[in-house]
Amino acid sequence: MAGVITASEPSWIAPFTGLSPRCFAKLVTVVRRKAAVDSRRGRPWGLPLADRVLLVAAYWRTNLTVRQLGPLFGVSKSAAARIIDHLGPRLALQPRKRFAKDTVLIVDGTLVPTRDHSVAEQSKNYRYSTNHQVVIDADTRLVVVVGRPLPGNRNDCRAWTESGVKDAVGKTLTIADGGYPGTGLLMPHRRANGQTELPTWKNEHNRSHKQVRARVEHTFARMKSWQILRDCRLKGDGVHHAMLGIARLHNLALTG
């Protein structure tokens, strides 16, 4: 059965991946190398690799069910589900392991509504969600680390440690909002008990801090144009793989 959407037609690439055809070709090349290393005997895939990568990206972008997505690529719903499970982890962002001495990072947590209640809890948005700690480079705005997902009722200062982000960042200077007390991160100044207002220099510092920290909020807004991060139906590690994969596509779109 012929599909409607195919990577051989460049006009389909940008809407479902956010990438130019040239960047998409680079991504497929990297995935092909990984597939060669992890190659196993078995029944060959019904779709070429480029179409399989596009299928995963389209699933993340549109959040269509596999029953809806399969016919668009000319495969069964079962084949579409297998492709997502197989390629999702291979598209994941690899965390940066080293940082220059003058690097400044920004961290914040975002909630992803998730239907798998074994990995989610009711959170402040009154939905079962997972808390994802995301770290970006303040200069390039690239995502450098994404922590392991935690139940949505975890506050950010606890998730900072438990998600593995703290260990990944190390001693690199990191900016955060006021939700990370006691973590040693660079947070806005607060009024002390009995203090009616902050000194002028502290207000100015808070203003510049807010302007810089807003970059991570802009990153979340771009990443959540991928509809799966608004209502994730994947089970187990699926939401983590989706978050890492979308972070990678976000970075590729920024770097061109």
Secondary structure, DSSP 8 states (H G I E B T S, - for coil): ---S--TTSGGGHHHHHSS-HHHHHHHHHHHHHHHHHT---S---SS-HHHHHHHHHHHHHH---HHHHHHHHTS-HHHHHHHHHHHTGGG---------TT-EEEEEEEEEEBS-TTS-EE-TTSSEEEEEEEEEETTT--EEEE---EETTS-HHHHHHHTSHHHHHTTSEEE--TT-TTS--B------TT--S--HHHHHHHHHHHHHHHHHHHHHHHHTTSGGGGSB---TTHHHHHHHHHHHHHHHHHH-
